[in-house]
Amino acid sequence: MTTADDLTTDSTVTPYDVRGEIDYEKLCERFGADPLTDEQVARFPDHPLVRRRTFYAGRDVDRYLAAADAGDPHAIVTGRGPSGPMHLGHVLPFYLAKRFQEATGATVYVPLSDDEKFLAKAQSFESIGEHTRENLRDVLAVGFDPERTRIVVDTADADVIYPIAVRLAKHLTPATVEAVYGEQETVGLQFYPAVQAAHLLLPQLVAGRRPTLVPIAVDQDPHVRVCRDIAAKDALPVEKPGALLGRFLPSLEGPGKMSSSDDAPSIELIADPETVAETIRTHAYTGGRATLAEHRDRGGDPTVDVPFQYLRVFFEPDDATLERIAQRYRSGDLLSGELKEIAIDRITAFLEGHQRRRASLGDLGTELEPYRLTDGERRSALERAGVPPGPTTRPRTQ
């Protein structure tokens, strides 16, 4: 199995480390993913993240699309590692999953890997727990249909996740983990790919065999590849999950940077309008010229301008409007500062809606309850996985 840090000689892409400039096309070649075709893009529910190829490649996409087109059962899995506050780049796959759910009735599973973040980050259980609670509020604010959505927190749902992970771990060797993820510092992280495999197979273990698609940024792809390898070896009644791979939301720092770094400037989902404006005005890399006269004469470059790229990725949904902005910027009619203000307006409007829904949530335990696995779903998952059921009393996330 090809390793993630073989992507280029100057880059590393794993769930725990992203460095260098990523060649997304080479990633497809190395890891067996296929670029989305125009026909596939047209079959997905319309959304700028897919239409503009931010999500640009995948595996077993046609099988998922066929089920969605036919109205057959199909599922989405996209999760969150709660190591800190969520920012814009973290939440985009959730809004994409919501769009798919609204358009085709997909069941959406959202695992929160709080145990992994305890193992991978220098933080206490208390700190990770607080991030988990705050991240859960952001996930709930997206507005998923509770009848078609299940939210799983590893430490709170260990009665289901852990026995399934143990079953799957029998097919995972230390050599495979090291080849895909690199050398891991603890046995906890060596075991964790089995937990991720349990996440990705859970919709089928709960409700039966069905095409499952995993929309994720490219650094999380190793989890899908390992799960597909395990699913091919085990006699569980499941299909290998498919993947929908996404590019990184550009870092505010500019070309060649990615917004996965904890140290990079970012826009948190709880940021107020003043903070958003100050962050973009101060930190957003532009494609403008060195002087006003030169910009008016030669125009700017929207392909490297971060405020424009934020509009392109998600925050300006209308293609015609986006193209007019690009043309004005290239001609020099639109200045870099003016383009920043357009991005500020769009991002602020998005965050106002998200924050309004977030603020309307009540007690987290009460709000979360409709999204949790039922006792019957837990029994079904364990039975299909071929493991004995755990205790009948399950812990609650507060």
KATAHU-V26840 format. One line per field, one symbol per residue. psi: psi as a letter, one per 30 degrees, with the letter a starting at -180 (. if undefined). burial: # if it has 24 or more other ideal C-beta (glycine too) atoms within 12 Angstrom, else .. A space follows every 10 residues. Layout:
BEGIN
psi=???
burial=???
END
This chain:
BEGIN
psi=kkleggelfg lkjlffkjkl kkjeeeeeee gglkkkleee efflkkkfee eggejflakh eeeeeeeeef glkllkkkak jifakkaeee fefeeeeeee eeefgkkkkj kjieeefeef lilleeeeee eeeeeeeeee fehljffgkk kkkeffhffe eeeeeeefff gjleeeeeee flkkflfefe fefeeeeeef feeeeeglkk kkkjjllfff eeeeeeeeee efflglillk klkjkklkkk lffakfllgf kffkkljlfg kleeeeeeee eefkklglle leeeeeefll jfffjeeeee eeeefjfkee eeeeeeeeee ffekleeeee eeeeeeeeee eeeeeeeeff kbkeeeefef flkleeeeee eeeffhlkla lfkklkk.
burial=#.###.#... ########.. .#.#..##.# #.#..#...# #.###.#### ########## #.###.##.. ..######## ########## ########## #..####### ########## .......##. ########## ####...### ########## #########. ##...##.## #..#....## ########## ########## ########## ########## #..#.#.### ########## ####..#### ...####### #...###.## ..######.. ....#...## ##..###### ######.... .#..##.### .#.###.### .#######.# #..##.##.. #..#..##.. ###...###. ##.##.#..# ...#..#.
END
